[in-house]
Amino acid sequence: MRVIATAKSSYHRCIPGISVMKLSILLVAGCLLSVVRLFALPESTANSPKPRDAAIARAAFSEAYKVFMHPRCVNCHPAGDSPLRGEDSRPHAGLRLRRGPDGQGVLTLKCSNCHQAQNQQGLHMPPGAPNILKDGSLDPSNPRWHLPSMKTPMIFQGRTEAQLCRQLQDPRQNGELSAAQLIHHVSIDPLVLWGWNPGEGRSAPPLTHDQFVASVKEWLDNGGACPK
């Protein structure tokens, strides 16, 4: 008993005011904190912002630009107020069609007069695409065919890579779309998807739709740098 008492007395002299139980609690707490830090570090690293690469962004936009400049896109994004047609993007002549304030034509000359919610069968027959309901589902009875509005014409025709790149990032020129909304638009909008199902006698863009969306996303995820 004297030996034990002496040991305890010596222990308390070495660490004044700290009992064996308190020391044990401190040691356990220290171990738990170390384990927490060990697992928290990889999670913190995983959640850190992804580095942005301007060169990757420019290369990705150059790929997407091949689609933006294809007739399936350019024909509905003309420099003038009239839609274009065909593989050579010629004027939609004969009916004196005009954009109109909402992009759907003027007076009785509406896009939906000929363009329905789906492609009409036959070579070079009028193409079509369904509209979108408020809940995001498709409305197969209501056509979506139209040009961009007069307020935001979103011109592709004649734009260089650098010009179109800057335009697509400018909310004043892109329909007030954020980067996330632009990615969503090219991913699901029926008019965009129509480009890969254009009907008989029309070519599809040079990239698949998945490749196009991936290029747009890679461009914006890497900071949206534009070609010089």
Secondary structure, DSSP 8 states (H G I E B T S, - for coil): -HHHHHHHHHHHHHSTT--HHHHHHHHHHHHHHHHHHHHHHHHHHHTS-----HHHHHHHHHHHHHHHTSHHHHTTS-SSSS-EETTTTEE-TTTT----TTSSEETTEEGGGT--SS--SSTT-----EEE-TTS-EEEEEE------SSS----TT--HHHHHHHHH-TTTTTS--HHHHHHHHHH-HHHHHTTS--TT----SS-HHHHHHHHHHHHHTT-----
